[in-house]
Amino acid sequence: MNTQREIFGIMGLPPEVLAVAMAKYSRSKESIKVTIDDLTEEKSAKFHEKWVLGYGDASVADMALIAIALENVSILASKAIQDNRLASYQEKSTRYVGFEPDRVFQPANLLKSAYGPLYQETMRTLFGAYEQVLGLMKGLYTRMHPKTSEMTDALYEARITARSLDVARYLLPPATLTNFGMIMSARSLRHCISKLKASPLPEIREIGAEIQKAAVEYSYHPRAAKANDLLAQLLNHQDAKVKAIAAAIKQVVALNIKGAPTLVKHTEPKEYLVKKSAVLSKLASKYLTKVKLAKSEPRVDFMAEYLDPEIELVATLLYGASKLSFRQIVKCVLGLKSSQRQEIIENVQAERGPHDWPSREFEVGQGFIFDLLMDYGSFRDLQRHRLTTQINQALTIDHGFEYPRDLKEAGGQAIFEKGVAASQKAYRKIVKDFPHEARYVVAMGFRKRTLFKMNLRELFHILELRSKPGGHFSYRDICWQMYEQFKSRHSVLAQSFRIKKMDYHNEFFMR
């Protein structure tokens, strides 16, 4: 028996084969090398059919990692896809890359309706304003911040462009097409697909099915085509030995591989989420209808008061089905009878199937709670902190919009307001018949409400990372407000935060 420690990497196996190889550690005395040598894709599929799909041993599917590229999906859809914790994402940045007016999602059902021309005109108006503001901001920042002697022309142009795009992005519509990559285990991917297929938006449902297809079919392999061409030449070689070697290589080396053809092929829409959403909408209408949006709403509201878990749960459940602040909802819930709060919880729990875990709203009883009302661009940035509990409200125009900094000095205010007005006009008309599709025309400068819950360690991470020079001025301001409100209640804990207030123009070239 070999007792010598050995640590090594593994490459070149299809994800499902690698998952079985790893799973065999719990079922075998042998080295994984012995296991791998005996495995095939067919044997792996049988293993997954029995243990993962048959007996529900989902931990095995965690070992099958799948990389997927998503290109030309709307920014709105990208946020729904990325609302999954256990994954890694890299997306095209609105801060470093300009977006083109011809790269816009075209919702078929909306374009076929009477609103089609209005939708197209709104897209043209928003992108026209985006390009105009971008040009004005570049001119302003070039005048305000001349190139220093130690900066190269390329670096200077990149910094000026990035800071200008920070302002211009407020005019981008969520219909803008973006690209991103994600790496996710087959287990998480199944959950992701089932959520996407349950979306009320056709684009997101279609993407769920396409992600499933991408994981089941052969993956893009940049080296496979070249290798297959070489093997084809060798197989046609006159020398019999060369042909035999080529045939053996082709049989042993799997150049075209599939992601998770067994593990994700039986992934259906998560009905629990659809039913839960409908139930909570009715309950929110029943208990919150008389409450109106506050005339003046803060960007950051730290709920420092202790909340009984029962109160927190009911308020959190109603939050996602409402436009009200968390503080307003908590006040309403405190006024309900115990039987009414029980009714809300039981109605939600009644929709859970035998294999449904409680939804994210049930993450209560610990952590710091921040109700954030921020421009959609900042939400797009802060959503990346997926270790937090995030409860989202729908994107609307009801909370107004934010003016980006330095816009007035650049002479872009009238242009900006024209774009915002076009967005508002289109939304008000479209939302009557297409409540979900109307979100595509809401410019990213409009404010969106999201509840963030986190422990102290994650609060450190967010505030320290997102307050650094070079970060977008919007979320830097949000993080400073979070820190100030936290410090007013927990001064001792706040002393060790490595954070300082933004000094935007003195930090203009810092990264």
Buried (B, 14 or more C-beta within 10 A) or exposed (E): EEEEEEEEEEEEBBBBBBBBBBBBEEEEEEEBEEBBEEBEBEEBBEBBEEBBBEEEBBBBBBBBBBBBEBEEBBBBBBBBBBBBEEBEBEBBEBBEEEBEEEBBBBBEEBEEBEBBEBBEEBBEBBBBBBBBBBBBBBBBBBEBBEBEEEBEEEBBBBBBBBBBBBBBBBBBBBBBBBBBBBBBBBBBBBBBBBBBBBBEBBBBBBBBBBBBEBBBEEBEBEEBEEBBEEBEEBBEEEEEEBBEBBEEBBEEEBBBBBBBBBBBBEBEBBBBBBBBBEBBBEBBEEBBEEBEBEEEBBBBBBBEEEBEEBBBBBBBBBBBBBBBBBBBBBEBBEEBEEEBBEBBBEBBEEBBEEEBEEBBBBBBEEBBBBBBBBBBBBBBBBBBBBEBBBBBBBBBBEBEBBBBBBBEBBBBBEBBBBBBEBBBBBBEBBBEEBEBBBBBBBBBBBBBBBBBBBBEEBBBBBBBBBBBBBBBBBBBBBBBBBBBBBBEEBEEBBEEBEBEEBEEEEBBBEE
